[in-house]
Structures are given as C-alpha cells and as structure tokens.
Amino acid sequence: MPENDWQDEITLAQERDAKARAILGVSQAADDPEIRQAFRRACTRFHPDAGGGDKDADRKFHLICCAYKFLTEGEPCAALDELEAPPVEMTAGEFQMGNPWGYWCWWRENFFDS
C-alpha cells in the first residue's frame, strides 16, 4: 500500500485555502466573523434567486458555499480543486479584495477615513 505524501496534502490544502479566501474576498488574517460576513455578503450578491439574469449564478453560488465550508469546517470540495483561479472577482465597492493592496485600501478607508 503506497503511503500518502504529506507534503502534497499540505500543498493541496494551502491551494484550497488560497482559492477559498480569494472567492470570498478575505485576507489570510481574516477570522471567523469576517469570513462569515464575507460569505453572507457574497450570498446576497450572487444568489441565483436574486435575479439579474446571470447564467453562471448557480456555479458562482456553489463555489461561494464550497469556499465557506472549507474555511469554516475544513471540508474539501471538488469544485475548489478544479479551479485554476477564482472565476469571479469579488470586490468590496471599488477595491479588489483578492489583491493585498486592494484589501489594505479597503481596510484603510473603512476604519480610518471618515
């Protein structure tokens, strides 16, 4: 019986984590309340019943749910493994949350600018 290569498993978990955080638009330092808030925000924006006529709404919503489940419960999802890069650019207003600079600008604007 072949042994599991633990380094490959760690690399795969790190890739899943990075993809899930990019989908939800949260940073590496985001805690559970921030992840939950980002999940709720993404759900209301990309829910298939919300309208808008988006043909990929079901797929986007499924990816959002997979990302949240992975970040909160650690449960892997095949949809995350199939992604090369996040298919949806999650933004917070005018800032790209998947980009560290965009996240920092959003953070600065929300917590320091009045």
C-alpha positions in Angstrom: 0.0 0.0 0.0 1.5 3.3 -1.0 2.0 5.9 1.7 0.3 9.3 1.4 2.7 12.0 0.6 2.0 14.5 3.4 3.8 17.4 1.6 1.4 17.1 -1.4 -1.5 17.1 1.1 -0.3 20.2 2.8 0.3 21.9 -0.6 -3.2 21.0 -1.7 -4.7 22.3 1.5 -2.8 25.6 1.1 -4.0 25.9 -2.5 -7.6 25.3 -1.5 -7.3 27.8 1.3 -5.9 30.5 -1.1 -8.7 29.8 -3.6 -11.4 29.9 -0.9 -10.2 33.1 0.5 -10.0 34.7 -2.9 -13.5 33.6 -3.7 -14.9 35.2 -0.5 -12.5 38.1 -0.8 -11.0 37.8 2.6 -7.3 38.1 3.7 -5.1 35.4 5.2 -5.6 37.1 8.6 -9.4 37.0 8.5 -11.1 35.4 11.4 -14.4 33.5 11.6 -16.7 36.6 12.0 -15.0 38.2 9.0 -15.3 35.0 6.9 -19.0 34.7 7.9 -19.7 38.3 7.0 -18.0 37.9 3.6 -19.9 34.7 3.0 -23.3 36.5 3.7 -22.3 39.4 1.6 -21.4 37.2 -1.3 -24.5 35.1 -0.9 -26.8 38.1 -1.1 -24.9 39.4 -4.1 -24.6 36.1 -6.1 -27.7 34.1 -5.0 -29.4 32.5 -8.1 -32.8 33.7 -6.9 -31.7 37.3 -6.6 -32.3 37.9 -10.2 -30.0 39.8 -12.5 -30.2 37.1 -15.3 -26.7 35.8 -14.6 -26.4 32.4 -16.3 -23.5 31.3 -14.1 -25.2 32.3 -10.8 -25.7 28.6 -9.8 -22.0 27.9 -10.3 -20.8 31.0 -8.5 -23.2 30.4 -5.6 -21.9 26.8 -5.3 -18.3 28.0 -5.3 -19.1 30.5 -2.6 -20.7 27.8 -0.4 -17.7 25.4 -1.0 -15.3 28.1 -0.1 -17.1 28.9 3.1 -17.5 25.3 4.1 -13.7 24.7 3.5 -12.7 27.8 5.6 -15.0 27.0 8.5 -15.2 23.2 8.6 -12.1 22.2 6.6 -14.3 20.1 4.3 -12.7 19.9 0.8 -14.9 20.4 -2.2 -14.1 19.1 -5.7 -15.2 22.4 -7.2 -12.2 24.2 -5.4 -9.8 21.6 -6.8 -11.0 22.1 -10.3 -10.3 25.8 -10.3 -7.2 27.3 -11.7 -8.1 30.7 -10.5 -11.2 32.1 -8.9 -13.8 32.7 -11.7 -15.4 35.6 -10.0 -13.7 38.8 -9.0 -15.2 39.5 -5.5 -15.0 43.2 -4.8 -15.9 45.5 -1.9 -17.0 48.6 -3.7 -14.2 49.7 -5.9 -11.4 47.6 -4.3 -10.3 44.2 -5.4 -10.3 42.1 -2.2 -8.2 39.3 -3.6 -5.4 41.7 -4.0 -3.4 42.6 -0.8 -3.1 46.2 -1.9 -6.9 46.4 -2.6 -7.7 44.8 0.7 -5.4 47.3 2.6 -7.0 50.3 0.8 -10.5 49.0 1.7 -9.4 48.5 5.3 -7.9 51.9 5.5 -11.0 53.5 4.0 -13.4 51.7 6.3 -11.5 52.1 9.5 -9.6 55.4 9.2 -11.2 57.6 6.6 -14.3 59.4 7.7 
